[in-house]
Amino acid sequence: MLHAIKRTIFLVLVACFPAFGQTDSLSFSFGKNTGNSASSYILTGKLTDKYSGEPIEGVGLHVDGTYSGINSDRFGTYLVNLKPGAHKVVFRSLSKIPLATQITIYENAVLDLQMEDKSFELEGVVVLSDQPDRNVRDPITGVTKLTTRELKAIPAFLGEADIFKGLQLLPGVSTVGEGTSGINVRGAKTDQNLLLMDEVMVLSSNHALGFLSAFNTDVTENFTLYKGNLPANFGGRAGSALNIQMREGDKENWGGQLGIGTSNGRILLEGPLSKNKASIILGARVSNTNWLLKQARNFDIKNSKLNFYDGYVGLAWELAKGHNLEANTLLTSDYFKFSEEFGYDWVNRVSSLKYRGILNENLSLSALFADGDFQNSFFDPVGAEAANVSNGMRYQQGKLSVVWANENLSFTVGAEAINYASKPEKLTPYDDFSSVQPSEVGKEKGLETAGFTTMEWDINENTGVVAGLRFSGFSQLGPDTVFQYAPNASISEENIISNTVEGKGKIKGYSGLEPRISLRRNLGNRTSVKMSYARLFQYIQSVSNTFGPTPIDLWQLSTTYIPPQKSDNFSLGIFHNSEGNTWEYSVDAFYRLTENQVEYRNFAKIFQNPHLETELVFGDGKAYGLEFLIKRNLGKVTGWLAYTYSRSFFRTISEFSEEQINNGDWFPSNFDKPHEVNFILSRKMYPRGLFNLSINYATGRPISAVNSSYVLGGLIVPEYTGRNEYRVPDYFRVDLSYTVEKVFSKKGDSLNFSIYNLLGRRNAYSVFWQKDGDSQQLRPYRLAVLGAIFPSITYSIKFGGAADE
């Protein structure tokens, strides 16, 4: 007990008095006092971890005893203006030992420094974002930012730390169910979430039926999720934005990591191409799951195959101090075949070239060009109708932004363009025994453009505002076939009266203003209230023939008959930290209204359809809810408890009955899950162990059910209820893991034991109806994707890198 009290006092002292444990001052001198000094000079440089060499984000600079308002960016880079003469500059971060320096400056200078972890961190896992009080002081509400290190403290499916599985344990984030791709954020559809890799758009992001993301955490640095209020430099989706930041390779030492587990094997290699100037990082994963499928008792599962791989290569050059060039490529692929019933495969490549430079003490510039190529297909492998259907999307993205900033005010101005070229849908015979005739349906092309500006202003210590404006536009480009429909009639195949083949050039255009604003008001040092509003336009969306998204969904551009979605997003939250930012508390309310949201007619034909608009219906969406979070960041025991109340509804607005669902009344969307509770606990186990526990509960998703049936001509004909009037059973899952570090190697290795679905609960993915024996009744059956315990073991070992100290 006495030991615990002493340690508690120690942690509080460290949090309340940041200079405690500080290193001795280091002295640096730049230039000489000639009596002809400028009014100020620039001090810039990069802050890195002493042992890993990774850049440190969010380090605050305190100049002559006062916080300057400046923090290092995600690359560890800082820039501060200093008057000529001597100064005491202290670099402070909650998880690092403060670094004190004595700086004498009479010319512009570069100072790179290394920081060490605080010794008390060994007592537990730090679950923090970049700044310890960012959740209180950041003016934008609904922002979640986590690092790869934090993800690895969460039990994961088959022992693999995963971005999307981690996100689903945070408030406001959910999924339709196991076996689906993507996430739903604050009641938004999966395709309403913008997915970015260092601000480059990515269309497909999941492996293994959605159980793993296509982003290997060995090559990612951190990720930021904007849940409704997006900065004006992000756009193109009506819901949220997730920006995944990839890390640079080590510029000083060669090293890497090997890992092998029950689900996959992975390798990482990084090092300098030119010491302190250029680096490379390569990461790859390949699946190892088919031997698990062979252990199943069910014949269909035993006869199935699941293969996936992903690879990433990143190059970084420091062209000159403050000027950097990066090039990277992400390549991912999946192949899945369920017995002899059906299957799919897809390949996705995203490549980019980025420049970022500091032009002067207040001005910086960034530019990127990216090329993406997404190709997918699904197949039916048996019988005379065995066939393969393929489609995809090719796109090029360009973006330029300029930032002017001083200590309290910053302006961002920029422009962005994305050129889309949808690939034709091709139907081909699966093999030589198939009688299917090849056919092809052409798809659309389009150009999305935007200009944006953002102002971020810390009015005073207690008040901050971020205001932005984005003007976006979209043009459908030819050549394409445009169908004409009978006037005063529904858009249906029966009402087509003619079609026109449009040549190259603009066929249809859309545009709109997207204002964004977020306000913060501090109520003391530890509490703040935030409110925000954002309008968002979306010109591309996925179309699926299932209730949940899959990697093979069709990406559809806006056309003459498929208008862009438009949403208005509101949020209001209160945030509080206590005990030196050890504890976080927040309550965040949100409300969203969406126009032109897409739903599907009953028994819609999605693929191989030259007039897809005849199978779609358009209407209004609305979502609202509350998010509660209690989080412990420091100590032997860390983790959080999150509760989300969220509702999501849709209604059609057409006057024609064939374009209405549930007679035009509001009904729950496929991803409407009112209650969700997530509990995460991590405990440091001496001397080198870490125990993690995860508990997840959620309301079952809505479904349409069979309420009666009758026999007609010897066939049982079901009668369905209205759309989504019933729900599958509630979801409940418990996971745990135990990680031991430095098992065989002092250099750094780890052994992870994980159990996914500890209770073996058969959570329902869906409910289907089937004839019950010889009776004339249809009986409901539960379909569970994972209905068993899934244990896993993963071993990882590091090699090379900096020498041990």
Stockholm file with secondary structure:
# STOCKHOLM 1.0

chainA/1-805         MLHAIKRTIFLVLVACFPAFGQTDSLSFSFGKNTGNSASSYILTGKLTDKYSGEPIEGVGLHVDGTYSGINSDRFGTYLVNLKPGAHKVVFRSLSKIPLATQITIYENAVLDLQMEDKSFELEGVVVLSDQPDRNVRDPITGVTKLTTRELKAIPAFLGEADIFKGLQLLPGVSTVGEGTSGINVRGAKTDQNLLLMDEVMVLSSNHALGFLSAFNTDVTENFTLYKGNLPANFGGRAGSALNIQMREGDKENWGGQLGIGTSNGRILLEGPLSKNKASIILGARVSNTNWLLKQARNFDIKNSKLNFYDGYVGLAWELAKGHNLEANTLLTSDYFKFSEEFGYDWVNRVSSLKYRGILNENLSLSALFADGDFQNSFFDPVGAEAANVSNGMRYQQGKLSVVWANENLSFTVGAEAINYASKPEKLTPYDDFSSVQPSEVGKEKGLETAGFTTMEWDINENTGVVAGLRFSGFSQLGPDTVFQYAPNASISEENIISNTVEGKGKIKGYSGLEPRISLRRNLGNRTSVKMSYARLFQYIQSVSNTFGPTPIDLWQLSTTYIPPQKSDNFSLGIFHNSEGNTWEYSVDAFYRLTENQVEYRNFAKIFQNPHLETELVFGDGKAYGLEFLIKRNLGKVTGWLAYTYSRSFFRTISEFSEEQINNGDWFPSNFDKPHEVNFILSRKMYPRGLFNLSINYATGRPISAVNSSYVLGGLIVPEYTGRNEYRVPDYFRVDLSYTVEKVFSKKGDSLNFSIYNLLGRRNAYSVFWQKDGDSQQLRPYRLAVLGAIFPSITYSIKFGGAADE
#=GR chainA/1-805 SS CHHHHHHHHHHHHHHHCTTTTCCCCEEEEESCCCSCCCSCEEEEEEEEETTTCCBCCCCEEEETTEEEEEECCTTSEEEEEECSEEEEEEEECTTBCCEEEEEEESSCEECCEEECBCGGGGGSCCCCCSSTTHHHHCSSSSEEEEEHHHHTTSCCGGGCCCHHHHHTTSTTEECSCTTCCSCEETTCCGGGEEEEETTEECSCCEEGGGTEESSCTTSEEEEEEECSCCCTTCCSCSSEEEEEEECCCCSSCCEEEEEEESSEEEEEEEEEEETTTEEEEEEEEEECCHHHHTTCSSHHHHTCEEEEEEEEEEEEEEEETTEEEEEEEEEEEEEEEETTTEEEEEEEEEEEEEEEEECSSSEEEEEEEEEEEEEEEEEECSSTTCEEEEEEEEEEEEEEEEEEECSSEEEEEEEEEEEEEEEEEEEEESSTTCCCCCEEECCCEEEEEEEEEEEEEEEETTEEEEEEEEEEEEEEESSEEEEEECTTSCSSGGGEEEEEEECSSEEEEEEEEEEEEEEEEESSSSEEEEEEEEEEEECEEEECSSSSCCTTCEEEECCSSSCCEEEEEEEEEEEEEETTTTEEEEEEEEEEEEEEEEEECTTCCCTTCTTGGGGEEEEEEEEEEEEEEEEECSSSEEEEEEEEEEEEEEEECCSSGGGCSGGGCCEECTTCCCEEEEEEEEEEETTTEEEEEEEEEECCCEECCEEEEEEETTEEEEEECSTTCEECCCEEEEEEEEEEESSSCTTTEEEEEEEESTTCCCCCSEEEEEECTTSSCEEEEEECSCCSCEEEEEEEEEEESSCCC
#=GC SS_cons         CHHHHHHHHHHHHHHHCTTTTCCCCEEEEESCCCSCCCSCEEEEEEEEETTTCCBCCCCEEEETTEEEEEECCTTSEEEEEECSEEEEEEEECTTBCCEEEEEEESSCEECCEEECBCGGGGGSCCCCCSSTTHHHHCSSSSEEEEEHHHHTTSCCGGGCCCHHHHHTTSTTEECSCTTCCSCEETTCCGGGEEEEETTEECSCCEEGGGTEESSCTTSEEEEEEECSCCCTTCCSCSSEEEEEEECCCCSSCCEEEEEEESSEEEEEEEEEEETTTEEEEEEEEEECCHHHHTTCSSHHHHTCEEEEEEEEEEEEEEEETTEEEEEEEEEEEEEEEETTTEEEEEEEEEEEEEEEEECSSSEEEEEEEEEEEEEEEEEECSSTTCEEEEEEEEEEEEEEEEEEECSSEEEEEEEEEEEEEEEEEEEEESSTTCCCCCEEECCCEEEEEEEEEEEEEEEETTEEEEEEEEEEEEEEESSEEEEEECTTSCSSGGGEEEEEEECSSEEEEEEEEEEEEEEEEESSSSEEEEEEEEEEEECEEEECSSSSCCTTCEEEECCSSSCCEEEEEEEEEEEEEETTTTEEEEEEEEEEEEEEEEEECTTCCCTTCTTGGGGEEEEEEEEEEEEEEEEECSSSEEEEEEEEEEEEEEEECCSSGGGCSGGGCCEECTTCCCEEEEEEEEEEETTTEEEEEEEEEECCCEECCEEEEEEETTEEEEEECSTTCEECCCEEEEEEEEEEESSSCTTTEEEEEEEESTTCCCCCSEEEEEECTTSSCEEEEEECSCCSCEEEEEEEEEEESSCCC
//
